[in-house]
Amino acid sequence: MALKVWLEIMQQAAAGSGALLLAALKQAQVTVARRHDGDGDGDGDGDGAGIVLFAEADAALLHALPALCRHASVLAIAACGQALSCAQQRAVLAAGALDVLLWPAGSADAGQVLARLQRWQAVAQLLASNAVRGALVGGSAVWTALLHQVVEMAAFSQASILITGETGTGKDLLAQLVHRLGNCSGDFTILDCTTLSPELAGSELFGHERGAFTGAAGARDGAFALADGGVLFLDEVGELPLPLQAQLLRAIQERKYKRVGGNTWQPTQFRLVCATNRELEREVARGAFRADLYYRIAGWRCRTPPLRERQDDILPLARHFLAELAQQAPPPLDAAVREYLLLRDYPGNVRELRQTVTRIWHRHCGPGPITIGALPPEERLQAPPWPDRHFEAAVRRALAQGCKLSHITRCAADMAIRLVLAEEHGNNQRAAARLGVTDRALQIRRKTAACAAQVPAAPMPAAPPPR
């Protein structure tokens, strides 16, 4: 697929590098276009990849970047004579850019840009594939960011991966995704470390020869042999006792092992993925987990967010589970049922949400939407009032950052408008009805917000004439 990118030059001082970059991209057959001017409502299909060229990381740039990066993978390029400080580069990343390049004034390195655009396009295609979206449901910012990282590490590296997070957050699904995207020729082998007893651990890990111990009537392959050429997933690795950790470390380091009762070293090649709900750094500090093993398994680390941090995904997940149960298009959810699902606590995270939806599904009957009568009797509790503790926490965080009442009020209103417009697929009339305002008032509010978000940009440079 051909590369397509938009180019935004934020300051006139960067126009010289912009002209050189534009010419180089066109020579590499990259389609360069103006960014689609949106109104920030979130109802578009996204702007793909973009490049923001600037000469100074000033307040205007940092204010404009979040809107530019909301629906696009953005590469920020500082084309200035004086290098940005580390703090300035971190600020640009915090504003939403995926990477920052530093170029001397009047220069351009198209190779740097092309490499990143090609990687981001490949990751975006994988994220949109059935292999990802069919099994890992959710569009919240925190979940999407996690999937982006996991997909990139799975497809473009062979590093060992440590997945941490609370129980029921989908650690096993991410491990399976690593196997699907990692171009592995072997199987996905799961070893639950909570089931390993000291007496049989060696056999489970390394296999055994016939007669190695009482009851060993025949030779048997262990997890290291079964995972050869594939992925070895050590679930709840934090539960391993220290003696087993030592055995595991040597096999991982040397990529060979001996069967119990055997004398021959057996080679094995696999990708290691581990998961735990423990804080392994804390376990290392108190001596319950070997530091050398921790650094061996944590070549790259990610954390699955609890469901309370991705509440935007509750209803999409519920519909996904209903579709699996119905084996067809699921029935819609009544407003009271949606409210119940959104306001309920889920200590067991996504696993508990699945169980809740399953109980509701089995009580539902007949055509039409799932109604409040399908809720289990013991769970027909009055929904907690709103504003709830999550809203209170958000306001408290804003106040701690020095935000004034007017700013908090405006941000809450803008967020409500953006979310409703996204849910109504950009339909202004339906969004206005849900917000309790007139169609005209919402149009004016959107136009005002769009104008406020506009930052003057330098004109698109013309490509220099060929020499």
C-alpha positions in Angstrom: 0.0 0.0 0.0 1.3 3.4 -1.0 2.3 5.8 1.8 0.2 8.8 2.4 1.0 11.6 4.9 0.0 15.1 5.6 2.5 17.8 6.4 1.9 20.7 8.7 4.5 23.5 9.0 3.8 25.3 12.3 6.3 28.2 12.0 7.7 30.0 8.9 11.3 29.4 10.1 10.9 25.7 9.3 9.7 26.3 5.7 13.1 25.7 4.2 13.4 22.2 5.6 9.7 21.7 4.6 10.5 22.4 1.0 13.4 19.9 1.0 11.3 17.2 2.8 8.4 17.7 0.5 10.6 17.1 -2.6 12.2 14.1 -1.0 8.9 12.5 -0.1 7.5 13.0 -3.5 10.6 11.5 -5.0 10.0 8.4 -2.8 6.5 8.3 -4.2 4.9 9.3 -0.9 1.6 11.1 -1.3 1.7 14.4 0.6 -1.5 16.2 1.2 -3.0 18.9 3.4 -4.4 17.7 6.7 -8.2 17.3 6.7 -9.5 20.2 8.7 -11.8 18.7 11.3 -13.7 20.2 14.1 -12.3 17.9 16.8 -15.5 16.0 17.3 -14.0 12.6 16.9 -16.5 11.6 14.2 -14.0 11.3 11.4 -12.2 8.2 10.2 -8.8 9.5 11.3 -6.1 11.3 9.5 -3.6 8.4 9.1 0.0 9.7 9.5 1.2 13.2 9.7 4.4 15.3 10.0 4.5 18.4 12.1 7.5 20.6 11.2 8.5 23.4 13.6 11.3 25.6 14.6 10.5 26.3 18.2 8.7 24.2 20.8 6.7 27.1 22.1 3.3 27.2 23.9 1.4 27.5 20.6 2.9 24.3 19.3 2.2 22.3 22.5 -1.4 23.7 22.4 -2.0 22.6 18.8 -0.4 19.1 19.0 -3.1 17.3 21.0 -5.7 18.1 18.3 -3.3 17.2 15.5 -2.4 13.9 17.1 -5.9 12.9 18.2 -6.6 10.8 15.1 -3.2 10.5 13.5 0.3 9.1 14.1 2.3 12.2 14.2 6.1 12.6 13.7 7.4 15.9 15.1 10.5 17.4 13.4 12.4 20.3 15.0 14.1 22.1 12.1 16.1 24.6 13.9 19.7 25.5 14.5 19.5 25.0 18.3 18.7 21.5 19.5 15.7 21.0 21.7 16.3 20.2 25.4 15.3 16.8 26.8 12.5 18.5 28.7 11.2 20.1 25.5 11.3 16.7 23.6 9.4 15.1 26.4 6.8 17.8 26.3 6.3 17.3 22.6 5.8 13.5 23.2 3.4 14.3 26.0 1.4 16.4 23.7 0.8 13.4 21.5 3.6 13.0 19.0 5.0 9.5 18.6 8.6 10.6 17.9 10.8 13.7 17.6 13.5 14.2 15.1 16.1 17.0 15.4 17.3 18.5 12.1 19.7 21.4 11.6 18.0 24.4 10.0 17.5 24.1 6.2 18.2 20.3 6.1 16.0 17.2 5.6 16.6 13.5 6.1 13.9 11.6 4.2 15.3 8.2 5.2 14.5 8.9 8.9 10.9 9.9 8.0 10.3 7.0 5.6 11.4 4.4 8.0 9.0 5.6 10.7 6.1 6.1 8.3 6.5 2.5 6.9 6.7 1.0 10.4 3.6 3.0 11.6 1.6 2.0 8.5 2.5 -1.7 9.0 1.4 -1.5 12.7 -1.8 0.3 11.8 -2.7 -2.4 9.3 -2.1 -5.1 11.9 -4.2 -3.2 14.4 -7.1 -3.1 11.9 -6.8 -6.8 11.1 -9.2 -9.5 12.3 -6.3 -11.1 14.2 -6.3 -8.1 16.6 -9.8 -6.6 16.5 -11.5 -10.0 16.4 -10.2 -11.0 19.8 -9.1 -7.8 21.6 -12.1 -5.5 21.8 -12.0 -1.9 22.9 -11.3 1.5 21.6 -10.4 3.5 24.7 -7.2 5.5 24.6 -5.3 3.4 27.2 -6.3 0.1 25.5 -5.5 1.3 22.0 -2.0 2.6 23.2 -1.3 -0.8 24.8 -2.3 -2.7 21.6 -0.1 -0.5 19.5 2.9 -1.3 21.7 2.2 -5.0 21.8 1.6 -5.3 18.1 4.8 -3.5 17.3 6.9 -5.6 19.7 5.2 -8.9 18.6 5.7 -8.3 14.8 9.0 -6.5 14.8 11.1 -8.1 17.5 11.8 -11.4 19.2 12.3 -9.9 22.7 10.9 -11.7 25.7 7.8 -10.0 27.1 6.6 -9.6 30.6 2.9 -8.8 30.9 1.7 -7.5 34.3 -1.7 -6.5 35.5 -4.6 -7.4 37.7 -6.5 -10.7 37.3 -9.0 -10.8 34.6 -7.5 -8.0 32.4 -6.6 -10.1 29.4 -2.9 -11.0 29.9 -3.4 -14.4 28.2 -5.1 -12.8 25.2 -2.1 -10.5 24.7 0.2 -13.5 24.9 -1.8 -15.3 22.2 -1.6 -12.2 20.1 2.2 -12.2 20.3 2.1 -15.8 19.0 -0.2 -14.9 16.1 1.8 -11.9 14.9 5.3 -13.3 15.6 5.6 -15.5 12.5 6.2 -18.5 14.7 6.3 -21.9 13.1 5.7 -23.7 16.4 2.9 -23.9 18.9 1.6 -21.7 21.6 2.6 -23.6 24.8 1.0 -22.6 28.1 2.5 -23.5 31.5 0.5 -22.4 34.5 3.2 -21.8 37.2 0.6 -22.1 40.0 0.2 -25.8 39.3 3.9 -26.7 39.4 4.8 -28.8 42.4 8.5 -29.2 43.3 8.3 -33.0 42.8 7.0 -32.8 39.2 8.2 -29.4 38.1 11.3 -30.8 36.3 9.1 -33.1 34.2 6.6 -30.4 33.4 9.4 -28.0 32.3 12.0 -30.3 30.7 10.2 -33.7 30.2 11.5 -37.0 31.4 13.0 -40.3 30.2 11.3 -43.6 30.7 12.0 -45.0 34.2 13.2 -41.6 35.4 11.0 -41.9 38.5 8.2 -44.2 39.8 5.3 -44.1 37.4 7.4 -42.8 34.4 6.3 -45.6 32.1 7.4 -43.8 29.0 9.4 -40.8 27.8 7.5 -37.4 27.8 8.2 -34.0 26.3 8.1 -31.0 28.7 7.1 -27.4 28.0 10.6 -26.4 26.6 10.4 -29.1 23.9 6.7 -28.4 23.1 7.5 -24.7 22.6 10.3 -25.3 20.2 9.8 -22.9 17.3 6.9 -21.2 18.9 6.0 -19.3 22.1 6.3 -20.5 25.7 3.8 -18.7 27.9 4.6 -18.9 31.6 1.4 -17.8 33.3 1.6 -16.4 36.8 5.4 -16.6 36.7 5.5 -14.7 40.0 4.3 -17.8 41.8 7.4 -19.9 41.1 9.4 -20.9 44.2 13.0 -19.9 44.2 14.5 -23.4 43.5 12.4 -23.6 40.3 13.4 -20.1 39.3 17.1 -21.2 39.3 16.3 -24.2 37.0 14.2 -22.0 34.7 16.9 -19.3 34.5 19.6 -21.6 33.2 17.4 -23.1 30.5 16.3 -19.7 29.3 19.8 -18.4 29.2 21.4 -21.4 27.4 18.4 -22.4 25.3 19.0 -26.0 26.1 17.9 -28.5 28.8 18.2 -32.1 29.9 15.2 -34.3 30.4 14.7 -35.7 33.9 16.7 -38.9 34.0 18.5 -38.0 30.7 22.1 -37.2 29.9 21.8 -35.4 26.6 21.4 -31.7 26.2 18.4 -30.8 24.0 18.4 -27.5 22.1 15.2 -25.4 21.9 14.4 -22.1 20.4 11.2 -20.3 21.5 9.9 -16.8 22.3 9.2 -16.3 26.0 6.1 -14.5 27.2 5.4 -14.3 31.0 2.5 -12.9 32.9 1.9 -12.1 36.5 -0.4 -10.1 38.7 2.4 -9.5 41.2 4.7 -6.5 41.3 7.9 -8.4 40.5 10.1 -5.4 41.3 8.8 -5.5 44.8 9.3 -9.3 44.9 12.9 -8.9 43.8 13.5 -6.3 46.5 12.3 -8.6 49.2 14.2 -11.6 47.9 11.1 -13.6 46.7 12.0 -13.4 43.0 15.5 -13.7 41.5 16.7 -10.4 40.0 18.7 -12.2 37.2 15.5 -14.1 36.1 13.5 -10.9 36.2 15.8 -9.1 33.9 15.9 -12.1 31.6 12.1 -12.4 31.2 11.4 -8.6 31.1 13.1 -7.8 27.8 10.0 -5.7 27.2 7.2 -5.0 29.7 3.6 -3.9 29.4 0.8 -3.6 31.9 -2.8 -4.5 31.1 -5.1 -1.7 32.5 -8.0 -2.7 34.9 -11.5 -2.2 33.5 -12.0 0.9 35.7 -9.3 2.6 33.7 -11.0 1.8 30.4 -14.7 2.4 31.1 -15.3 3.5 27.5 -14.8 -0.2 26.6 -17.5 -1.6 28.9 -20.4 -1.5 26.4 -18.4 -2.6 23.4 -17.1 -5.5 25.4 -20.6 -6.4 26.6 -21.9 -6.4 23.0 -19.0 -8.6 22.0 -19.8 -11.1 24.7 -23.5 -11.0 23.8 -22.6 -11.7 20.1 -20.5 -14.7 21.2 -23.4 -16.0 23.3 -26.1 -15.4 20.6 -23.8 -16.5 17.8 -25.4 -13.8 15.7 -26.1 -10.1 15.9 -26.8 -9.4 19.6 -30.0 -7.8 20.8 -29.7 -4.1 21.9 -29.4 -3.2 25.5 -32.1 -1.1 27.2 -31.0 2.2 28.7 -31.4 0.8 32.2 -29.2 -2.2 31.5 -26.5 0.1 29.9 -26.6 2.3 32.9 -26.2 -0.7 35.2 -23.3 -2.1 33.3 -21.5 1.3 33.2 -22.0 2.2 36.9 -21.2 -1.3 38.3 -17.8 -2.0 39.9 -15.8 -4.9 38.4 -13.2 -6.2 40.9 -12.6 -9.1 38.6 -12.2 -6.8 35.6 -13.2 -8.1 32.1 -13.6 -11.6 33.3 -16.3 -10.4 35.8 -17.9 -8.3 33.1 -18.2 -11.4 30.9 -19.8 -13.4 33.7 -22.2 -10.6 34.4 -23.2 -10.4 30.8 -23.6 -14.2 30.6 -26.0 -14.1 33.6 -28.0 -11.3 32.0 -28.1 -13.2 28.6 -29.5 -16.4 30.1 -32.3 -14.5 31.8 -33.3 -12.7 28.6 -35.9 -14.2 26.3 -37.8 -13.3 23.2 -37.2 -10.6 20.6 -36.4 -7.0 21.3 -33.8 -5.4 23.6 -32.4 -6.8 26.8 -34.4 -5.1 29.5 -33.9 -4.4 33.2 -35.9 -7.6 34.1 -33.0 -9.7 32.8 -30.7 -8.4 35.6 -30.3 -11.1 38.2 -32.6 -10.3 41.2 -29.6 -10.0 43.6 -28.1 -7.3 41.4 -31.2 -5.2 40.8 -29.7 -2.6 43.1 -30.3 1.1 42.6 -27.6 2.5 40.4 -25.1 4.7 42.3 -25.7 8.4 41.9 -23.7 10.5 39.4 -21.3 12.3 39.7 -19.5 9.3 41.0 -16.0 8.7 42.4 -14.4 8.6 39.0 -15.7 12.1 38.1 -14.7 13.4 41.5 -11.2 12.0 41.0 -10.9 13.7 37.6 -12.0 17.1 39.0 -9.6 16.7 42.0 -6.8 16.0 39.5 -7.6 19.0 37.5 -7.7 21.2 40.6 -4.3 19.8 41.7 -2.9 20.9 38.3 -4.1 24.5 38.9 -7.1 24.4 36.5 -9.7 27.1 37.2 -13.5 26.4 37.3 -14.1 28.0 33.9 -11.5 25.7 32.3 -12.8 22.6 34.0 -16.4 23.5 32.9 -15.4 24.1 29.3 -13.3 20.9 29.1 -16.2 18.9 30.5 -18.6 20.4 28.0 -16.2 19.9 25.1 -15.6 16.3 26.1 -19.4 15.6 26.3 -20.0 17.1 22.9 -17.1 15.1 21.3 -18.2 11.8 22.9 -21.9 12.2 21.9 -21.1 13.2 18.4 -18.8 10.2 18.0 -21.6 7.9 19.3 -24.1 9.5 17.0 -21.7 9.2 14.0 -21.5 13.0 13.6 -25.3 13.5 13.5 -25.7 17.0 14.9 -29.5 16.8 15.5 -29.4 13.6 17.5 -26.4 14.7 19.4 -28.1 18.0 20.3 -31.2 16.1 21.5 -29.1 13.9 23.8 -27.3 16.9 25.2 -30.5 18.9 25.8 -29.6 21.8 23.6 -30.9 23.1 20.3 -29.4 22.0 17.0 -28.3 25.6 16.3 -26.6 26.0 19.7 -24.6 22.9 19.1 -23.6 24.0 15.7 -22.4 27.3 17.0 -20.5 25.6 19.9 -18.7 23.2 17.4 -17.8 26.1 15.1 -16.4 28.1 18.0 -14.3 25.2 19.3 -13.0 24.5 15.8 -11.9 28.2 15.4 -10.3 28.2 18.8 -8.3 25.1 17.9 -6.9 26.5 14.7 -3.3 27.7 14.9 -1.8 29.7 12.1 0.5 27.4 10.0 3.1 28.4 7.4 2.0 27.9 3.8 2.8 24.6 2.2 6.2 25.1 0.5 6.6 24.5 -3.1 9.1 21.8 -4.1 12.4 23.3 -5.4 12.9 23.0 -9.1 14.9 20.1 -10.3 18.6 20.7 -10.9 
